[in-house]
């Protein structure tokens, strides 16, 4: 049996305090550090975005704002890719148009533009408002989210807009994939009487919507309504007004996503 001297015991006790728990027991901080880095980058990007577009009537600011739309807002990709489709008589969908496209849509008879990106004093909105004014297009703006559960009041605003907007009208978000897809599906169900199965085609990879991503919460919205309607028929507008719970939808979507294997949930 080996005994330690008092000096050795003191050194051991001191070392334990200096070094703390073993590396094996020490909780890792890497995920937290990574999240902090991404939050910082996201904050810097938002600050950069918000530094543009406060006054597009100023020649210098207008030029900077145009570059913002072209590069930071990915307008260059929308130059040739429009994600345009007619979903019903007098109802169209697309990604965010530039002035040239707005002029072309006005020439084909479109009267109203439904912007689902919301009102922001940023270049993409300021240029759109300017184009619509010049072309005598009525601009209706409702802020929808692509990655959060739809807010009840916004869904009601959208359905009210369906009843009041002059046709033909064009609906758009940024890419024309997610928010536009949900609103297009909602239009077909509320105004055309289509089933969920038929209307959900508006949320598909054809329009570059990816169900497996965070935007899949929009698919989940339709899934939850479809399941409720199967229990006892209820019109989607009535379900939204009387039963829909955005918080519950968010929680059930998170649980659903967490249970998926990497190869599941893409379709």
C-alpha positions as semicolon CSV with decimal commas, in nm:
position;residue;x (nm);y (nm);z (nm)
1;X;0,000;0,000;0,000
2;X;0,133;0,345;-0,100
3;X;0,090;0,647;0,126
4;X;0,114;1,013;0,024
5;X;0,297;1,262;0,238
6;X;0,121;1,573;0,367
7;X;0,302;1,775;0,099
8;X;0,187;1,542;-0,174
9;X;-0,172;1,556;-0,047
10;X;-0,161;1,935;-0,044
11;X;-0,027;1,949;-0,398
12;X;-0,294;1,704;-0,518
13;X;-0,569;1,908;-0,353
14;X;-0,432;2,227;-0,503
15;X;-0,405;2,073;-0,851
16;X;-0,765;1,955;-0,832
17;X;-0,876;2,312;-0,768
18;X;-0,654;2,453;-1,039
19;X;-0,759;2,213;-1,310
20;X;-1,120;2,161;-1,206
21;X;-1,322;1,866;-1,339
22;X;-1,168;1,639;-1,599
23;X;-1,200;1,722;-1,967
24;X;-1,434;1,428;-2,002
25;X;-1,676;1,574;-1,748
26;X;-1,651;1,934;-1,868
27;X;-1,957;2,031;-2,077
28;X;-1,877;2,140;-2,430
29;X;-1,937;2,503;-2,531
30;X;-1,886;2,464;-2,905
31;X;-2,259;2,461;-3,005
32;X;-2,321;2,774;-2,795
33;X;-2,018;2,946;-2,949
34;X;-2,136;2,858;-3,301
35;X;-2,486;2,991;-3,228
36;X;-2,336;3,316;-3,100
37;X;-2,125;3,351;-3,413
38;X;-2,425;3,293;-3,642
39;X;-2,637;3,538;-3,441
40;X;-2,362;3,798;-3,471
41;X;-2,334;3,742;-3,847
42;X;-2,712;3,760;-3,884
43;X;-2,718;4,085;-3,686
44;X;-2,444;4,234;-3,904
45;X;-2,631;4,132;-4,219
46;X;-2,951;4,295;-4,092
47;X;-2,761;4,611;-4,009
48;X;-2,610;4,613;-4,358
49;X;-2,952;4,561;-4,518
50;X;-3,104;4,841;-4,313
51;X;-2,830;5,082;-4,417
52;X;-2,974;5,096;-4,769
53;X;-3,286;5,233;-4,928
54;X;-3,394;5,515;-4,701
55;X;-3,432;5,760;-4,990
56;X;-3,423;5,624;-5,345
57;X;-3,496;5,972;-5,480
58;X;-3,137;6,066;-5,399
59;X;-2,919;5,966;-5,699
60;X;-2,633;5,826;-5,490
61;X;-2,863;5,641;-5,251
62;X;-3,069;5,512;-5,543
63;X;-2,761;5,360;-5,705
64;X;-2,657;5,193;-5,379
65;X;-3,012;5,069;-5,325
66;X;-3,024;4,918;-5,671
67;X;-2,709;4,720;-5,592
68;X;-2,870;4,609;-5,265
69;X;-3,168;4,467;-5,453
70;X;-2,948;4,308;-5,714
71;X;-2,704;4,135;-5,479
72;X;-2,820;4,125;-5,115
73;X;-3,185;4,068;-5,208
74;X;-3,081;3,822;-5,485
75;X;-3,253;4,024;-5,756
76;X;-2,991;3,908;-6,005
77;X;-3,134;3,555;-5,979
78;X;-3,483;3,688;-6,050
79;X;-3,372;3,858;-6,371
80;X;-3,431;3,541;-6,572
81;X;-3,603;3,316;-6,317
82;X;-3,953;3,449;-6,247
83;X;-4,131;3,155;-6,080
84;X;-4,441;3,279;-6,261
85;X;-4,763;3,081;-6,296
86;X;-5,135;3,135;-6,336
87;X;-5,325;2,956;-6,059
88;X;-5,679;3,059;-6,151
89;X;-5,869;3,289;-6,382
90;X;-5,718;3,632;-6,327
91;X;-5,487;3,517;-6,046
92;X;-5,109;3,485;-6,086
93;X;-4,807;3,413;-5,866
94;X;-4,436;3,489;-5,900
95;X;-4,122;3,588;-5,716
96;X;-4,046;3,957;-5,652
97;X;-4,055;4,138;-5,989
98;X;-3,836;4,425;-6,099
99;X;-3,973;4,731;-6,281
100;X;-3,942;4,574;-6,625
101;X;-4,151;4,277;-6,515
102;X;-4,409;4,497;-6,342
103;X;-4,446;4,686;-6,669
104;X;-4,493;4,359;-6,858
105;X;-4,756;4,240;-6,610
106;X;-4,940;4,572;-6,634
107;X;-4,937;4,537;-7,012
108;X;-5,100;4,193;-6,985
109;X;-5,382;4,345;-6,783
110;X;-5,287;4,292;-6,419
111;X;-5,451;4,554;-6,197
112;X;-5,339;4,468;-5,844
113;X;-5,020;4,344;-5,679
114;X;-5,036;4,155;-5,348
115;X;-4,696;4,188;-5,179
116;X;-4,650;3,929;-4,901
117;X;-4,314;4,066;-4,781
118;X;-4,463;4,352;-4,583
119;X;-4,384;4,723;-4,573
120;X;-4,016;4,792;-4,511
121;X;-3,816;5,105;-4,580
122;X;-3,574;4,895;-4,778
123;X;-3,497;4,906;-5,149
124;X;-3,705;4,605;-5,258
125;X;-4,023;4,766;-5,122
126;X;-3,944;5,126;-5,220
127;X;-3,870;5,031;-5,581
128;X;-4,187;4,820;-5,594
129;X;-4,404;5,101;-5,457
130;X;-4,248;5,337;-5,711
131;X;-4,312;5,096;-5,999
132;X;-4,673;5,036;-5,899
133;X;-4,740;5,409;-5,874
134;X;-4,586;5,476;-6,215
135;X;-4,781;5,192;-6,376
136;X;-5,111;5,264;-6,197
137;X;-5,105;4,925;-6,024
138;X;-5,281;4,896;-5,689
139;X;-5,032;4,771;-5,429
140;X;-5,169;4,568;-5,137
141;X;-4,913;4,470;-4,874
142;X;-4,951;4,202;-4,606
143;X;-4,654;4,074;-4,409
144;X;-4,637;3,694;-4,402
145;X;-4,360;3,473;-4,266
146;X;-4,199;3,182;-4,449
147;X;-4,052;3,012;-4,141
148;X;-4,299;3,083;-3,862
149;X;-4,655;2,966;-3,807
150;X;-4,892;3,196;-3,997
151;X;-5,050;3,455;-3,768
152;X;-5,428;3,434;-3,752
153;X;-5,481;3,806;-3,814
154;X;-5,258;3,797;-4,123
155;X;-5,446;3,499;-4,266
156;X;-5,772;3,686;-4,214
157;X;-5,622;3,994;-4,382
158;X;-5,526;3,778;-4,681
159;X;-5,874;3,627;-4,710
160;X;-6,031;3,973;-4,687
161;X;-5,797;4,091;-4,962
162;X;-5,920;3,809;-5,186
163;X;-6,268;3,963;-5,163
164;X;-6,166;4,322;-5,227
165;X;-5,873;4,319;-5,471
166;X;-5,944;4,407;-5,831
167;X;-5,857;4,129;-6,074
168;X;-5,642;4,029;-6,248
169;X;-5,394;4,030;-5,958
170;X;-5,044;3,902;-5,894
171;X;-4,925;3,769;-5,558
172;X;-4,556;3,750;-5,473
173;X;-4,304;3,720;-5,191
174;X;-3,925;3,714;-5,237
175;X;-3,869;3,382;-5,414
176;X;-4,233;3,300;-5,486
177;X;-4,192;2,961;-5,321
178;X;-4,316;2,958;-4,961
179;X;-4,536;3,251;-4,855
180;X;-4,674;3,279;-5,205
181;X;-4,734;2,904;-5,216
182;X;-4,937;2,908;-4,894
183;X;-5,144;3,209;-4,999
184;X;-5,205;3,054;-5,342
185;X;-5,325;2,735;-5,173
186;X;-5,546;2,938;-4,942
187;X;-5,698;3,119;-5,240
188;X;-5,778;2,795;-5,418
189;X;-5,944;2,649;-5,108
190;X;-6,145;2,957;-5,009
191;X;-6,238;3,094;-5,352
192;X;-6,225;2,793;-5,584
193;X;-6,339;2,521;-5,343
194;X;-6,035;2,303;-5,402
195;X;-5,942;2,025;-5,160
196;X;-5,631;2,046;-4,945
197;X;-5,475;1,767;-5,152
198;X;-5,519;1,970;-5,470
199;X;-5,434;2,311;-5,326
200;X;-5,115;2,192;-5,153
201;X;-4,957;2,149;-5,496
202;X;-4,890;2,522;-5,471
203;X;-4,633;2,431;-5,203
204;X;-4,406;2,205;-5,403
205;X;-4,055;2,175;-5,539
206;X;-4,189;2,293;-5,874
207;X;-4,178;2,639;-5,716
208;X;-3,861;2,554;-5,515
209;X;-4,048;2,503;-5,190
210;X;-3,870;2,250;-4,967
211;X;-4,097;2,078;-4,717
212;X;-3,811;1,937;-4,507
213;X;-3,674;2,281;-4,420
214;X;-3,807;2,528;-4,165
215;X;-4,054;2,647;-4,429
216;X;-4,222;2,309;-4,388
217;X;-4,427;2,469;-4,112
218;X;-4,649;2,599;-4,393
219;X;-4,710;2,242;-4,510
220;X;-4,776;2,146;-4,149
221;X;-5,042;2,419;-4,133
222;X;-5,225;2,246;-4,418
223;X;-5,165;1,902;-4,265
224;X;-5,321;2,005;-3,934
225;X;-5,624;2,155;-4,106
226;X;-5,663;1,850;-4,328
227;X;-5,662;1,618;-4,025
228;X;-5,917;1,837;-3,846
229;X;-6,140;1,852;-4,151
230;X;-6,130;1,472;-4,178
231;X;-6,280;1,445;-3,828
232;X;-6,578;1,663;-3,918
233;X;-6,596;1,897;-4,218
234;X;-6,513;2,261;-4,153
235;X;-6,425;2,528;-4,408
236;X;-6,066;2,644;-4,374
237;X;-6,172;3,005;-4,324
238;X;-6,394;2,899;-4,031
239;X;-6,118;2,683;-3,885
240;X;-5,873;2,972;-3,903
241;X;-6,114;3,213;-3,733
242;X;-6,241;2,981;-3,459
243;X;-5,988;2,704;-3,390
244;X;-5,646;2,774;-3,536
245;X;-5,369;2,810;-3,275
246;X;-5,033;2,933;-3,407
247;X;-4,849;2,845;-3,085
248;X;-4,980;2,486;-3,087
249;X;-4,889;2,456;-3,454
250;X;-4,533;2,569;-3,382
251;X;-4,495;2,316;-3,101
252;X;-4,637;2,023;-3,298
253;X;-4,418;2,110;-3,598
254;X;-4,105;2,116;-3,381
255;X;-4,192;1,776;-3,236
256;X;-4,262;1,639;-3,581
257;X;-3,933;1,765;-3,723
258;X;-3,735;1,631;-3,427
259;X;-3,873;1,282;-3,485
260;X;-3,776;1,271;-3,853
261;X;-3,482;1,072;-3,982
262;X;-3,249;1,264;-4,219
263;X;-3,406;1,101;-4,524
264;X;-3,766;1,159;-4,415
265;X;-4,003;1,450;-4,463
266;X;-3,883;1,575;-4,797
267;X;-4,212;1,508;-4,977
